Amino acid sequence: MTTGLDVTTTHEVLLKVSVPVTVEGMIVPSDEEIRALHHKYAPTRKAFDLVFTHCTIVCAIAEQLIDRSGFTLDRALVRAGCLLHDIGVYRLYDRSGRLDHTRYVSHGVLGHQILAEEGLPETLCRFCSHHTGMGLTRKDIRDQGLPLPEADHLAETVEEELVMYADKFHSKRTPPVFVSADTYAASVARFGEDKAIRFKELRSCFGVPDLAPLVSAHGHALL
Ligand SMILES: [Fe+2]
């Protein structure tokens, strides 16, 4: 299997897992199958471009970290998790194509629902519902009154941790931006010391990605 995204194009990213692969008895969809799922649920081309491009960037960041760290983990699973993790965002668009930012925190659970309805295994569904911020606990949900089922939504496997971590280095805000490790570290502290510590742990575990090639390829600013 060949992996790695061609980042020379923004929207029509050349995807390189052309056939489904089997991981421990579970079929992981190919890049084209994942792209087709994005097309199926994206309400507009603009939404597709925003969300799918972000997912491919997160994938490129995760794969760079895998290549640099030499970690033994399931690369195909990380790739699929990155490409699928934000698919639930599409369910937050209204009929006029506006994104409901007030319910944004629920996009992970909505993505989990989409993938479950599509018959994808729980292992893949979890990448959606377990990547938000540095993870959400039952207590976070209760204390902050978040519109989520009261449960711990915490990355558990190394693959889930990497998808969650890589996601922090790019934001779909308008316009989209890359986020440095120091910028994210400064901003996550407002969510609590436990979140800041978690990011610090992941940072020392996976390292800091070199965002310069992606900044240059996509033309998004680096904060
Ligand atoms: Fe994301």
Residues whose N, C-alpha, C, O or C-beta is under 5 A from the ligand:
A	BS01	LIG	D86 D167
